Structures are given as C-alpha cells and as structure tokens.
Amino acid sequence: MPNSYTQITAPGVIDTFTVPFGYINKSDIHVFVDGIEDVNYTWNTDTTIKTSSVPDQGKMIVIRRVTGSDVLSVHYADASILDADTLNRAQLELFYIIQETVDSVASVMTVDINTAQFSAQNKRIANISTPIELDDAVTLGYFRDVYIPQMQALLAEVTTQSGNAQTASTASASSASQAQWYLTRCEELLATSPTLAVHAVDYANPHHVVASQINLGEVDNTSDANKPLSDIARGLIGLYLVESGVI
C-alpha cells in the first residue's frame, strides 16, 4: 500500500475526497483527475480536499504528496533551542521524502525476479515512440491507424493480382481449349477426307494461281548478277579497289 498517494475511482456524484496521509505543507499536496492536475482544488479541512468540479463517474482521482527536497525546511544554528516541533518537522521531512521515493520506485516497471522479465504491474504503458526496429513496441493507435491500413491495402493488392491471374488463366485455358478443338476437327477432316488429305500435301499449285493475281508483275525479276549499281555503290567499290592496290 502506498504511503504518499491514494487513488480513488470517482463515483460521479461527489467532489470531496480524503487525504489519508500526513504532510508538512498543504502546497505539497497535488490532485489529479484522469491524469490532469487540478490546480484549482481547495481544502475543506486539514484532511479533506474539494476538486474544482465533480469528476465524471469512473475517472481516476489521484491525491499525491510531493515534499520539497531542494530546500531544507529546518535550519539549525549554534546555541539554538531545539524543541520537539522543530526536531519532529526535520525528521518528518526526511521520512516523507523516503516514503515518496519508495512509492515512486515501487510504481515503475521492474524486473520480475522469478521470470527475469520486465513487469508493468498490470498498468498501461503510455508515451511510446513510433517504432523503427523490428523488435520495437507499438501503440494501439499505431497498430490501428498505420499497421491495419497497410495490411488492408496489401490484401487488396494481392486480391486484385490474384483475380487478374485467375482471369488470365481462365482466358488462356479457354484459348487452349478452342485451339485444341480446331486442331481435332482438322485432324478428323484429314482422316475422313482422302481428297483433302491429298490436297494438304500438294505443293504443285493445285489452285492454278497466276502471277497477276498476287501482283508478281511488280517484282524486279533481274538476276543478282545483272542488277544495276547506284553511283554511290560504284564510288565506294572504286575507292576500295584503289586503296587496296587492285587498280
């Protein structure tokens, strides 16, 4: 049980709460409502405080003591009179600081000596930075707003590519099936029609196609040996013969 703070779940109908531990100065007491400090709280009595408004039901109220440790509240001088109140105040100041330190250490993540693993003591972990390395922790917000959309986009892309591949596969199978059907029909025709079979291997112009039907008259039928050479070609050949010493 902590000695320097208390946690209360707000019932939603009250704004007055008890301070169950001692303190030196009232200014050492800090009040938080759902993690936000209520700097406008007031004191009803020496042991009860009143929040600036009625906290909503379920919100966490934290009343914490933070004893000043930068300046001593009691200073001793030679030949001074030491009364009980002065000595007690000095001892309480040190005692309260020790309590607060112990509570602070007890509330942080520690290594469980039984498992050698860090334990968050059943508390939420906040203020986690954006992950960079593969073994970094991620927040719920990062998982929901970044990771899930990325996975959804990737799934959509894979689904589209899979659909395209399936469509292409179906079309290819259909084309192959049609080609096979035509090949089979052709083979059946050749097998059942002797005339067609003979015609398929007749390379002697069985249809009596003449040159004019396919515009063979437009083709230069001069033999390679008699084909004329252009002036440029003749010049290049002559230059070669001169440089090579032939002429």
Secondary structure, DSSP 8 states (H G I E B T S, - for coil): --SSEEEEE--SS--EEE--S--S-GGGEEEEETTEE-TT-EEEETTEEE-SS---TT-EEEEEE----SS-S----TT----HHHHHHHHHHHHHHHHHHHHHHHTS-EEETTTTEEE-TT----------STT----HHHIIIIIHHHHHHHHHHHHHHHHHHHHHHHHHHHHHHHHHHHHHHHHHHHHH-HHHHHHHT--S-TT---GGGGTGGGS----GGG----HHHHHHHHHHHHHTT--
